Amino acid sequence: MGVHILDPKRDSSITKQRLLLATMLVLVLTMVVLGRLYYLQVVKHDRYRTLSVENRIGLLPMPPVRGRIFDRNGEILAENYPVYELEVIPDQTQDLKRTVRELNDLISLSDAELDRFDRLLKTRPSFEPRLLKHSLSYEEASLIAVNQYRFPGVALRASLRRFYPYAGLTAHTVGYVARISEEDLRQIDRSAYRGTRYIGQLGIEARYEDELLGVAGYETVEFNAHSRIVRSLDQHAPMSGWNVHLTLDVALQKVAREALGDHRGAVVALRPETGDVLAFVSTPDYDPNLFASGFGLHSYDDLRTSLDKPLLNRALYGRYAPGSTIKPILALAAMDHGLDPKKKVFCGGAFKLSGRDRPYRCWNRDGHGDLNLLQAIEESCDSFFYQLALDLGIENMSSWFGNFGLGQTTGIDLNDEPSGLVPSRDWKRRTHGEAWFPGETVIAGIGQGYLLATPLQLAVATAAIANRGKRVQPRLLARFENLETGEIVPGPEVRITAITAVDSSLLDTVIQGMIAVVHGPRGTARASGRGAAYRMAGKTGTSQLISIGQDETYDPNSVPERLRDHALYITFAPVERPRIALAVVVENAGSGSRVAAPIARKILDYYFIERLRRAALTSPANDFG
């Protein structure tokens, strides 16, 4: 067993070495800490100072005031009114589920509101405010305000809600705003909609969304540790959207709507020389305020699945066989191709193609006898126009329909306008893989078969006749008004297309025939023209929906209501200086002369008599044309 001998000198050396290493380690660690402090406080000073400030300072979006919409006489068609909304910022709540539960106990949240809130939680960042309840009553808003100290991350926000004073009367024209959907978010510039939850969906609201929206602002605010706003530091005010003034006359719109009554249909009224849309009616309609304020899926499904299709804008999207309303255009085409308007053609009640047994019947089964072109327009003789169509051929007919705007968009300032349909040989071969048959030309001569037109297109074509061969692009926008500066910006110039193939003397002849329709002794609309204080030119039409056998007689009472004929009528007045052109379509109502023409007469009587009488009483110095 060895003996350990103490060596003080060696032990002292080891101790000194250990102390030196420890001192060096402490110094190195101290330098690391000092270096890190230098890095954080000097090198990265600006970044971390900003982060520190952002813990207590934030930007709140300030949504702009949406521009209002007016009719041509200054009547408000869309405005804004204040409402309270309840918002929750999930990141700033201590217990989100408990917060929502206690809020539900306080103001009673609906299942739909809770479901929507849950969906928002899954689709948006947790630092963004989520809408929990909109349109709080005054009592509900007061309860939240009194108890707000209990709910960190919950805010009561005052906002503006869109309101449509005329409800369904202008729904299909003005459109509506609705909450921004997930699909909308994928398409819009989100920065432009900061603080805004609504976007234009249809009609003018959608077409002029950029102008109506305005520009969002922001407010710099300081928060405390409980995410409550302590003070406002700075503001960048939002810019209000532009007011939109329309060419629409809401009083005339109301008269047209009342004239249609309970019928499904459409009325379009234009100023021929300017293209101003004076009335744009589609029935049945719906209340756009439901979309602006929010309503349940079941209510929306009821609208969407209704057989009456109240969501369909028939004036713009409805496509109908125009019936005999296209006969004036065919008359022009025939005269341009050499037809003598004085030439007589015999109508015995039916027309047959050479070598064929099938009769194409005239609406008058007894026949009209011998008629010239003017008489054929006046009495709407089908047999006359069967022969005329056969002589022209489908290609010439299609070309002339196109001259008057059929089969193409009119250019109205509404989104997604359809083109209608003007058939041709090539069209049928492309779409059906079949040849064109003479019988299809024959029925096209009375506006049946494949030919389809919208009420708007019929109104534009009627205005082109009234303008003596000038087709004017229709428009709803009259001008923009900037609320911030008072600046007025007129709407763009409308496009005017001269129908070069039309000779003025030929148009005069056709117009004389249309005058006879209303004022002639055998005119199909003579009952509607009786006693008028002004002269009208018009043309009735009936659009057949089902085929009738050769030996059968059409009996509307034996046909289901939705398969009965459509009634149509086009007109303009006064003849000497046209101030208004109308197209009326009444679904499943039968004869244009019995149903559609009287509707037009009510509208024209108001426009030329009652409207001017009222205007003279209130402001006799104005030009109310």
Summary of the structure (lengths in Angstrom):
residues: 625
radius of gyration: 36.4
end to end distance: 132.1
largest distance: 152.2
contacts: 2007
relative contact order: 0.10
helix: 42%
strand: 21%
